[in-house]
């Protein structure tokens, strides 16, 4: 959810004291709360008045290529060379209606 929505959600949680911080998310450097068994996060890149719901138990990342394409890369400011690897992947849901996008939400 966007930052404004997360701030409103967070103030409701703090007022009623019905929250627990998600320790796994915190170790990764993010702020997230566990609410009814689900992790609630914010991302400033989410469009305003939009909330995305993603059920991680029903979603998997699937590779669409057998092996990555490799292109040599040179760095002009360093004496190293490397390879740029390109993968084609897709986020696939195992069940219908396990993910959603809700629009026109006001905080």
N, C-alpha and C positions, 0 to 999 in steps of 0.2 A: 504494500500500500504506500501511497505518497507520504511525505514527511508530515504534512498538516493532519492527515487522517490518523497517522500513528501517534502524533502528539495528543490528539483528542482521545484516542483509545487508551494511551498511557495514563492520562489524567484520570480517566474513569477507573482504571485498575488501581491506581495509587490511592484514590479516594475510598474505594471499597476494600482495599488490601486483599484482593483476590488474584494474586499473580505469583509467579515464580520465574526467575530468570533462567533461560536455557543455557546451561553451563557449556555444552558443546559449541554453541554459536558464539558464546563469549570468548572461548579459547581461540576461535578463529578471528576474533577482533570485531564482532558485530554485536549490536544490542538486539536481543530478542526475548520475548516473554512466552512462557507456556500458558496457554489458556484452553482449558478443557481438552488437554492432551495434544494440542496443536501448537506449533511454533509460529508466532506472529512477528513479522519483520517489516521494516520499511526500506525503501530505496528511493532516493531523490529523483531517479530517472523514470519512475513510474508516472504515467500521465495523470494530471490532476483529476480528481473525482472518479478514479478508477481503482478497483481492488482486484488483484489476481488471487485465485485460490488454486493451490497445487497440492494434490495428495501424493506425497512422495512414495507411499506404498504401492501406488498404481502406475508409477512413471519409471521408465528406464531410458538410458542413453544407449542408442544403437549405432554401431559403426556402419557406414554405407560404403566404405572402401576397404579392400583387403589389407593394403599397406599404404602408408602416407606417401605423397609425392614429396621428393626432396630436391630443393634448389640450393645451390651453393650461395652463401652470403658472405660478403666482405664488409668489414667495419672500417670506415675511413680513419677513425680516430684511435684504432687499436691494431695491434699486430697479430690479431687472431682471425681465423676464418671459421665459418660454421655452416650449418645447413638449416634452411627454413622448411619445416615439415608441415604439410597440409593434410588435414583429415576432413572427411565429410561425415558428419554425425547428425542424428535426428533424435529429438525428445519424443518418445512414443508412450502413449497411455495404454495400459493393459485392459482397462475397463472404460466403457462409455460414461460420460457425465462425472468423471472423477476429478475434472479440472473445470474451472470457470473463470470468467471475466465479468465483473459487475461494474457498470458505468453509472454516471449521474449520481454519485454518492456525495453528500455534503457533510463535512465534519461537524 
